[in-house]
Every structure is written in structure tokens, then in C-alpha cells.
Amino acid sequence: MWNTLKWSLLGLVIAASISLAGVAGYAIHDNSDGSGSASSNSGEYAILNEIQDVLQEDFVLPDNVKPDVLQKGAIDGAISALNDSHTVYITPEAYQNGVDLISGTFDGIGANVDQDPTSREIIITAPFRGSPAEKAGVLAGDVILTVDGQSTQNWSTVDAVHAIRGPSGTPVTIGVRHPDGSHVDITIVRATVAVPTVFSSEVRDAGNTVVPDLAYIQIQQFTDQTVPDLSTAIQNVKDKGYKGLILDLRNNPGGGLDATVKVADMFLDGGTVLTSVDRDGNKTEYDAQPGVDLDLPIVILVNKNSASGSEVLAGALQDRGRAKLIGQQTFGKGSVNHLRQLSNGGALYVTIARWLTPNGTLIEGVGLTPDIKLDPTKEEIQGLPGPQLFTAIGLLRSQIDGSPFTPPVTPAATPTPVPTTATP
């Protein structure tokens, strides 16, 4: 089953949000015969045919009123009228180029992209660790302005993915605006990239001294592989006798629903992980199983690019009292989408429900509020240690042995909440 919660330059052109298969809230409804509930072209839609006839007869630029051009414009207009950037039309060409990468590799630059709901700019939410994008200097938060000299203005995430992905060994040049406002052209040689999941490392404090009793695990996104990878990492935490865990979900765009719930289950002793609410108000609860794999104090690092599945996990552990959150207000991607195949070989990715945290908090358009709000430094944006990590160390130390802990004196201002029309 294909499900996704995050557009990515992995070559995944068919989904619009977090991950790759079994995605947090994304499910394909196979409507391969092209049938559906769409209204006919008669009645209230007859005026569209009338307008097309007039334009084709009278408009001064005849190339602009070809049937395929007008059809795309009508589709784009219908989607735009919904005021929901999670609902996306996927052309037959883009759909055919889509690849299910849940268990394998892909040819591309290795980064996730999203679209700002206000400016409509295409944004790199996270380059994969060790990917061609990261090695070339692409940063989380980079705005893609051009691809091989072509402006990305008015592009969708589908357009961006389609333009940037390509065979291993071939170059692509993207013009970006870094988070500090500087502009640069970056040429990246595409490669075969393995989809990353879980990373562990030692913890070092502000004095660059190893903190021997604290573990650090980063989850870059949620796929089926995340579950066994994290299980191995947790076993290592238990074997080495660590007393606390820093779980890094910064720049995590989300992932599979099954994987997300199973990961939450490793830290929860039963109970609700999240609730889905559909258009009719019907609720579906997703629960953890009794028993817990790791019962240690947890601090979760989040930022404005922590989205969808990562918000589901962080929200569940925060609401259930299993973890404290440090960082920025999260992205606010809490919509459930599924993929409907269309008769022309394309597809419609449509929002069908919303996610709620265990306490009933809406994620969509709001995001999660950290227990300690702290903006990242320039070094942290580049993936280096900084105040967010050091604050996590201090908070865990206070929970483990009662050491004095003083939160930042001047917490960073809460970023403006993402509108309810925020992109996945």
C-alpha cells in the first residue's frame, strides 16, 4: 500500500506529505477504473465548455487556449478554490514517474521538499544525512528559486520533484536562498541514495565532553525500516545502561502511519497514540499495545520542519507525560490524505480527515508547542550541536539526579502558527 506524508526528492512524485508507505494518514483508494463520484460536465459545469468555446474562438493568443492548457487551468482553479494545499492534482506523467521507495533506494539528490502555504515557495525541509544534497551544501530551510536556470515561481511540489530528480550520475543545478538570506547556485550530481531512518551517536555537552549516561537517537523520517532500526537502537540503549534519551525529530517530515504508531508503542504502555476525525466527525483511535520497550526519561528536539508523523509521535509522548519538547513550534501538518487514481492516468491526492493528539489537540495549522521554546542557532541549522541539545542535556540531568536546571532566560518567541491551509 502506498501512503505518503511528505513530498521528497527521492523520486517520490505521487504523494504529498510525510513518508513512503503505510504513511501517517495517507492511503490510496484504488479507483483504477476511473469511476468516482465526480459530477458530469452538464448542468452547472456546462458554462466551462461555453467559456472554452468563446476563448478558442476569440482569444488573442490561440496557443494559450488549447484544450490541454485550459483543462489544466480548470483543474488548478478547482483545487485552489478548496483553500487546502494538501489536496493536489497529479498529472499522468508525474504519476507514472512515482516510485515506492519504502524498502529500497532511489536516484536523486536526497532531500525532502515542501511548499510554503503563504508565499508558495518550494522549500527544502531536510537534506538526507550523507546525501548528495547535504554534501553539496543544501540546508534545511533553503528556498529553491531555480532549477537548471528555470524559475520555480508558481511551481507545485510535484513540479519541483519532477524537475530535480533524475538518473544517478547526472547533474542538476538549483538556485537557493539560504535561511540567512544569501543566494547561491548549487550544482549537485544525482546518485543512488538509500532512504535513511535512524541514527545514534554519543552525547557531548557545551564543553565538548561526552555525557556517558545519556543516549541520542535521531529519526529522520518514518518508514517500515524505522521500526527494526529503532528497536536495535533501543536495545543498545538498554545494553549500555543509559539513564536518559534525547530523541531528535528536527527536520523530520513524517512517515508511515503504521511505523509511527509502532515507534510510539516502544515508549508507551498502551493507551491512545492519536485520533483521526473524518468529514462527518467520525473518530478512529490508534492505540499502543500494553508494555513498553524503553522506560527512561525522554526529551524530544523539534523545530518548524518537524511535521506530520513526527508531530504525531511528539504529541503522543508529550500528552501522555512521557517526554518534554524543546525547540520551535512544529510545522502543523495534521491532515489525513488518500490517493484517488483518475481515468486519465493521473491522480488526486485529497484531504479526508484531521489528526488529533491523545488530549484532543488539533495539529493541523497549529503544530505542537514545545515545553521549552528555543530557536536554533546558525550552527544547529547546519546540523551541529548547540543550545537546544545542551538544554536537553540539562533537563534530563535534572530529571535523573536532581541537578539544578534553569530554562533559557529569554525563550524564543513562538513563530506565527501555520494557517489551517498549510502544506503537508
Secondary structure, DSSP 4 states (H G I P E B T S, - for coil): -B--SS-BTTTB-S--SS-SBSBTTEEEE--TT---SPPPSSGGGHHHHHHHHHHHHH-S-GGGG-HHHHHHHHHHHHHHHTT-TT-EEE-HHHHHT----TTSEEEE--EEEEE-TTT--EEEEEEPTTSHHHHHT--TT-EEEEETTEE-TT--HHHHHHHH---TT-EEEEEEE-TTS-EEEEEEE-EEEEPP-EEEE--B-TTS-B-TTEEEEEE--B-TTHHHHHHHHHHHHHHTT--EEEEE-TT---BBHHHHHHHHHTT-SSEEEEEEEETT--EEEEEEPSS-S--S-EEEEE-TT--THHHHHHHHHHHTTSEEEEES------EEEEEEE-TTS-EEEEEEEEEE-TT--B-TTT-PPPSEE-PPPHHHHTT---HHHHHHHHHHHHHHH-------SSPPPPPPPPPTT---
